């Protein structure tokens, strides 16, 4: 498995998302000063609502830029079966039904699909359950009101 290519794919996905968000943020900022946003009376809130949207998008753009910087700084390294799971590990887990899943542990980009691999972050329930564990360990992932799920770590790369 080429983890550097996986890393580049994640960077590309985040950069594309950032480009889309920046374009949306520019449009929403232009909307705040557009003539159609001018209030027709004291109860007309179009300009205020447009400014809330523009501000929210600006915050999201800043957050995504920080995420992109953290992923750019990620040092991709190999892992062996005896190594504890850490950032840049590709982990394979198997559930009670013998269904396996592969995940890439990254500082940001959680939920992104890179082929058959899903990105998880240390802040997610799955990421928290995997950090520091090794091949052969069983983990319980607590997610949502339905309770937890038992998984066995079968491979780390």
N, C-alpha and C positions, 0 to 999 in steps of 0.2 A: 504494500500500500504506500502510495506517495503522499505522505502527510503534508509536505510543502505545497503540493498541488491543492490539497484540501484547504489549507490555510489561505492560499491565493483565491480559491473559489469563495471562501467566506468574505475575504476582503472585497472581492468584486460584487458580491451580493449586497454588502453594507454600503459600498460606494454608490451602487445603482439606487438603493433606497434613499440615500442622502441626496442624490441629484433630484429625485422625484419630490422629496420633501422641500428642498430649497426652491424649486419651481413653484410649488403650491404656496410656500411662505411668501414669495415675492408677489404672487397674485393676490393673496389675502392682504398684504400690506398696501398694495395699490388700491384695493377696495375700500380701505379706511378713508382715503382722501378723495375717492371718486365722487362725482357730483350726485350720483344716485344714493349715496350714503348720507347726504346732508339731511338733517332732521327737519321735518315739516311742522313740528310742534314740540312742546316740552315733554310729551310722553312718547315721542318717536325715539326708539333706542337703536336704530340701524347702525349708526356710527359706533356706538358703544359695543354692540354685539360684534361688529366687524373687528374692532380693536381687540376684543377678547380672543377671537379666533386667530388673529395675526400674532398676538402674544403667545398663545399656546403653541402655534406652529414654530415660532422662533425658539421657544424653549425645547421643543422636540428636535429641531435641527441642531441646537447646541449639544443636546444629550447624545444624539447619534454621532456627531463629530467626535465627542469624547470616547464613545464606544469604538469608533473606527481607529482612533489613536491607540486604544488599549489592545485591540486585535493586531494592529501593525507592530506593536512592541512585543507581542507574544513570541517567545523563543520556542520553536518547535523542536522537540527532542524525542528520541526513541525510548520506549519502555519495554522492559522484560517482564516475565510473569511474576517475578519476585519483587518488582518495584511497586511502591505505593502509587496509587492513581493521583495525578496532579494535572494542572493545566497542560494542554496539548496532547493528552492521552486520547486514543481511540479505544473505547471500551465496548466489548460485546457482553450482553447480559442475556440470560435465558429465563423465561418465566415458568410457572408450574405446568403450562401446556406445551412445553418444549419449543415455544416461539422465541426466536432470538432477535435482538435489536442491537444496532451499533450506534454509538454516540461519540461525538467529538467534544471534549471539554474545553471550552474557550471562555475568555473573560467577558464576552458580549456576543450578541447575535443569537441568543437562545430561541429555539423553535425553527430556525432556518434549516431547510432540508438541502443537503448536498449529496444528491444521488440517493443512495439508500442509508445515508448517515444523517442523523439529526443532531444539531448543535444544542448542547446543554451548558448552562452557566453554573458557577459555584453557588449562586444565590437561589437556584431552583431546588425544589425538593429532590429531584433526581441527582443533581450535582452535589448537593450536601450529603446525600446517601453514599455517593461513590468516592468522594475525596478521602484519600488516605487508605482506602481498601486495596485488596490484592486479588489476583486470580484465585478462585475457589471460595472466596467469601460470599456469604449470603447477606443481602441487604433488604431492608423494608423501606419502601418509598411511600411516604405519607403524602397523599395528594387529594384534596377535596374532602367533602363530607362522606364519601363512600368508604373511606378508610384507606388502608395501605395495600401494597402489592409486594409479594416476596419475589426477589430476583436473585439469581446466582451469577456472579461475574465469571465468565468463561474464557475471556481473552482480553489482553491489554497490549496495545502497540504504540 
